[in-house]
Amino acid sequence: MQTIYLKKATIADIPILLKIEKSVAGTKIYSSTLNKGEWKEELQKSEVYLIEKNNVVAGSILYEKNNNGNIYIGGLVVSPRFQGQGIAREAMTLVLEKFKDVKRIDLVTHPDNIRAINLYQSLGFIAESRKENYYGDGEPRIIMARITDSKM
C-alpha cells in the first residue's frame, strides 16, 4: 500500500525545497542546495518531486535522464521528523518502478551515510567507485549504480 505521493515540483515550490534542504544542512554526509538560483536551474534540467505523506511534504527526490537514456538520481532528502518511516525506500521504489526498463541508474552518496548505502544496496545498487571532493565541498562520495540486464 502506497503511503506517499510524488508531486512534481515547480518554481513556486522552491521555498519548500529550500526548507527541506535547510532541515538537513550542516552535515558532512549531505551537500545541500541552499540557493534559489540553483533550484531554478535544477528544475529546468531535472525532474524534481516533493515527497508527500498524508498531504504533508516529507522530502524531495530528483532525477535526470542522461543523453544515453540512463537515469541519474541527483538527490533524495527526507526531513528529519519523517526519517525512519520508510519514506526514502518508498520514494526510491516508485522511481525505480518508473524506470524498470532503463539499463543503468546512477547516484552518489557519502561513504559515511551508512543508512543510505544500505538502502541503495537493498534496492540493487552496487558501489562502483569513490571520488574525492565530488561536489567541491571537500567530502568524498561513493558512486553507485543499478544495472539491469536487458535480456531479462
C-alpha angles and dihedrals in degrees: 000000000000113000097175136054128208111221118191109245123229135190087272087063095058093101089055092047090050090050091052091048092048089053090064100029121120098046120112092224096065129049104211126210103224101161124093092213092054089053091051089054092045092052089053097049102031143043105249122190134186112224109225127192117185089348092303121114107245100171146313140260129193137184140171134206113236123222089259092057096255123127129239116198101211100182146003118181130172117188112246095248090058098043119115094035098099093254095130091050092049093048092049091047091054092051093045091049090051090054100035091132095050110108098216134025119182135192139159131224138173114269090232092054092094095165091056093045091050091049093049093046091050087055093053102268120139128202107248104174147337124242123194119226092003096169097028090255094114092253129115124236134204114229110219130186139190111206123188124198108237089210092066 
